[in-house]
Amino acid sequence: MVKAFSNSKGNLYFKFFIAFVFILIAVLLVFPYFNNKDKKDILNLDLELGNENLNDNQSLKFMTKLDYNKKCDGLLQYEIFRLNNITLSINKTENIMLNGKISRNNTLKLNKLPPDNYILRAKIRCDDNLGFSTARFKISAKETDAENMSDKIPLKQNISDGKPTEDVQINKNTELRTTEIIATSSHDPAKAQQMCNSLNAEKKDECLSGIAERTKNKDFCSKIQSISARDGCYLSLVLEGIQIDCADVYDSYQRGACYSLKTNQG
């Protein structure tokens, strides 16, 4: 009798154990579904330029990096804006199928755009999500034009060995240092700002603008001394979909362009 009761009790415990295991498995299977359902789909877009300083007879080469956690037939748009007046110089649109991470190389012909500072903006829409990314580049005069001016503008160069003079080398080192500082801002913006302060006024403004664009933080734009550079910094962020108070833009034409961009951002 006692043995039978003991066996019955053991069977009951075993049944409870089996039921608990099934419930635990069910919870583990169902929980990720509801957890992922609550997560917002994030669309990431990033641009990497092959060269930020071009001649007007060169094409712009860059890499587009996309990341979306679901399948989507998206519309990818490339726009090039002339920074001093925010005029749209080039517009190209293409369809793209997204499903995870994608990297692709691109080339845009500049169609002999005049020498100036420009912004490349990539914009993609998938479902209800919109992604932006911008990159700044500069177009200089043709090399042939520079050669024709060589008799008018003496180049500081050591003729004997063909190496750049110290002044030219310092300028190149400063450009490299600015690039390094902007890269540093990705993980340490405060340190990058301190490093910018060691540069001359023009390079400091360029450095701060680069940090603002890299970190997508408008506060760095406000620290720029040059009015035109500061306005350009604000507008470059507007092009990337960052919320900017257009009243902070000093130039009236640029301010109007800012409001127009914000109105037509989608």
C-alpha positions in Angstrom: 0.0 0.0 0.0 2.8 2.4 1.0 4.8 1.4 -2.1 1.8 2.0 -4.4 1.2 5.5 -2.8 4.9 6.3 -3.2 4.8 5.3 -6.9 1.7 7.4 -7.4 3.3 10.4 -5.8 6.4 10.0 -7.9 4.4 9.9 -11.1 2.6 13.1 -10.0 6.0 14.9 -9.5 7.2 13.6 -12.9 4.1 14.9 -14.6 4.6 18.3 -12.9 8.2 18.4 -14.1 7.2 17.5 -17.7 4.5 20.2 -17.7 7.0 22.8 -16.3 9.5 21.9 -19.1 6.9 22.3 -21.8 5.8 25.7 -20.3 9.4 26.9 -20.2 10.1 25.9 -23.8 6.9 27.7 -24.9 7.9 30.9 -23.1 11.4 30.8 -24.6 10.0 30.4 -28.1 7.2 33.0 -27.8 9.1 35.7 -25.9 11.6 36.6 -28.7 8.7 37.0 -31.1 6.9 39.6 -28.9 10.2 41.2 -28.0 11.3 41.7 -31.6 7.8 42.9 -32.4 8.2 45.8 -30.0 11.5 46.8 -31.5 11.5 49.7 -33.9 13.0 49.0 -37.3 16.2 51.0 -37.8 17.5 52.0 -41.2 21.2 52.8 -41.2 22.8 54.7 -44.1 26.5 55.9 -44.3 28.6 57.4 -47.0 32.4 57.1 -47.4 34.2 59.3 -49.9 37.1 58.0 -51.9 38.5 61.6 -52.1 37.3 64.8 -50.5 39.4 67.1 -52.8 38.7 66.9 -56.5 39.4 68.7 -59.7 36.4 69.6 -61.9 37.4 67.0 -64.5 37.2 64.2 -62.0 34.3 61.9 -61.0 33.2 61.5 -57.4 33.8 58.0 -56.1 32.3 56.8 -52.8 30.9 53.8 -50.9 27.3 53.5 -49.7 26.7 51.4 -46.6 23.2 50.3 -45.9 21.7 48.2 -43.1 18.1 47.3 -42.6 16.8 44.4 -40.4 14.1 43.3 -42.8 13.4 42.9 -46.5 12.5 46.1 -48.4 12.3 47.3 -52.0 13.7 50.8 -51.3 14.2 54.0 -53.2 17.8 55.3 -53.0 18.4 59.0 -54.0 21.8 60.7 -54.4 21.9 64.5 -54.5 24.8 67.0 -54.8 24.2 70.5 -53.4 26.4 73.5 -53.9 27.0 74.6 -50.3 27.3 78.4 -50.8 23.7 78.7 -52.1 22.2 75.2 -51.5 21.3 74.7 -55.1 20.7 71.2 -56.3 23.4 70.4 -58.9 23.0 66.6 -59.4 20.1 64.3 -58.7 20.1 60.5 -59.2 17.5 58.0 -58.1 17.6 54.2 -58.2 15.7 51.2 -56.7 17.5 48.9 -54.3 16.5 45.7 -52.6 17.5 45.7 -48.9 17.7 42.7 -46.6 20.5 43.1 -44.0 23.8 44.8 -44.6 24.9 46.0 -48.1 28.0 47.9 -49.2 28.3 49.2 -52.8 30.8 51.4 -54.7 29.4 54.3 -56.6 30.6 56.9 -59.1 29.0 60.2 -60.0 30.1 62.3 -62.9 30.3 65.9 -61.8 29.5 67.4 -65.2 32.1 70.1 -64.8 30.7 71.7 -61.7 32.4 75.0 -60.9 35.0 75.0 -58.2 33.4 75.3 -54.8 32.4 73.3 -51.7 29.7 70.7 -52.2 27.6 68.3 -50.1 26.7 64.8 -51.3 23.5 63.6 -49.7 22.2 60.0 -49.9 18.5 59.4 -48.9 16.6 56.2 -48.7 13.1 55.3 -47.8 12.0 51.8 -46.8 8.4 51.3 -45.5 7.9 54.2 -43.1 11.6 54.6 -42.3 13.8 57.3 -43.8 17.6 57.3 -43.7 20.0 60.2 -44.5 23.8 60.5 -44.8 25.9 63.4 -46.1 29.6 63.9 -47.0 31.3 67.2 -47.9 33.8 67.5 -50.7 35.6 70.3 -52.6 36.1 70.9 -56.3 39.2 72.9 -57.3 40.2 74.3 -60.6 41.6 72.0 -63.3 45.2 71.0 -63.0 45.8 72.6 -66.5 44.5 75.9 -65.1 46.8 75.7 -62.2 49.7 75.0 -64.6 48.8 78.0 -66.7 48.9 80.1 -63.6 52.3 78.8 -62.6 54.1 81.8 -64.1 51.9 84.2 -62.2 51.9 82.4 -58.8 55.4 81.2 -57.8 55.4 77.8 -56.2 57.4 77.4 -53.0 59.3 74.3 -54.1 62.9 73.1 -53.7 64.0 72.8 -57.4 67.1 70.8 -56.6 65.4 67.7 -55.2 61.8 68.2 -56.3 60.5 67.9 -52.7 57.9 70.3 -51.3 59.1 73.1 -49.1 58.5 73.2 -45.4 55.5 75.5 -45.8 53.8 73.1 -48.3 54.6 70.1 -46.1 53.1 71.8 -43.0 49.9 72.5 -44.9 49.7 68.8 -45.9 50.4 67.8 -42.3 47.6 70.1 -41.1 45.1 68.5 -43.5 46.1 65.1 -42.3 45.8 66.2 -38.7 42.3 67.6 -39.3 41.2 64.4 -40.8 42.5 62.5 -37.7 40.8 64.9 -35.3 37.4 64.4 -37.1 37.9 60.7 -36.9 38.6 61.0 -33.2 35.3 62.7 -32.6 33.4 59.5 -33.4 34.4 58.1 -30.0 35.6 61.2 -28.1 34.0 64.5 -29.3 35.3 66.5 -26.3 38.9 65.5 -27.0 38.5 66.2 -30.7 37.3 69.8 -29.9 40.3 70.4 -27.7 42.5 69.2 -30.6 40.8 71.6 -33.0 41.7 74.5 -30.8 45.4 74.0 -31.6 44.8 74.8 -35.3 44.7 78.2 -36.9 41.4 80.0 -37.3 40.5 78.7 -40.8 41.5 75.1 -40.1 39.8 75.3 -36.7 36.5 76.2 -38.3 36.9 73.4 -40.9 37.7 71.0 -38.0 34.7 72.0 -36.0 32.4 71.7 -39.0 33.8 68.2 -39.7 33.1 67.2 -36.1 29.6 68.5 -36.3 28.9 66.5 -39.4 30.5 63.3 -38.0 28.7 63.5 -34.6 25.5 65.1 -36.0 25.7 67.6 -33.2 24.7 71.2 -34.1 26.4 72.6 -30.9 29.8 72.3 -32.7 28.5 74.5 -35.5 27.8 77.4 -33.0 31.5 77.4 -32.1 32.6 78.2 -35.6 33.9 81.8 -36.0 33.4 82.3 -39.7 29.8 83.3 -40.5 29.8 81.6 -43.9 31.4 78.4 -42.5 29.0 78.4 -39.6 26.0 78.7 -41.9 27.4 76.0 -44.1 27.7 73.7 -41.1 24.1 74.2 -40.0 22.9 73.6 -43.6 24.9 70.4 -44.0 23.2 69.0 -40.9 19.8 70.1 -42.2 20.6 68.1 -45.4 21.1 65.1 -43.1 17.7 65.4 -41.5 19.1 66.9 -38.2 16.7 69.3 -36.4 18.1 72.8 -36.7 16.7 76.1 -35.7 17.0 78.0 -39.0 16.9 81.3 -37.1 20.5 80.5 -36.2 21.6 80.8 -39.9 22.9 84.3 -40.3 22.7 84.8 -44.1 19.1 85.6 -45.2 19.3 83.5 -48.4 20.8 80.6 -46.6 18.2 80.9 -43.9 15.4 80.7 -46.5 17.1 77.7 -48.0 17.2 76.1 -44.5 13.4 76.6 -44.0 12.8 75.2 -47.5 14.9 72.1 -46.9 13.1 71.4 -43.6 9.7 71.8 -45.3 10.6 69.4 -48.0 12.8 67.0 -46.0 10.6 64.0 -46.5 
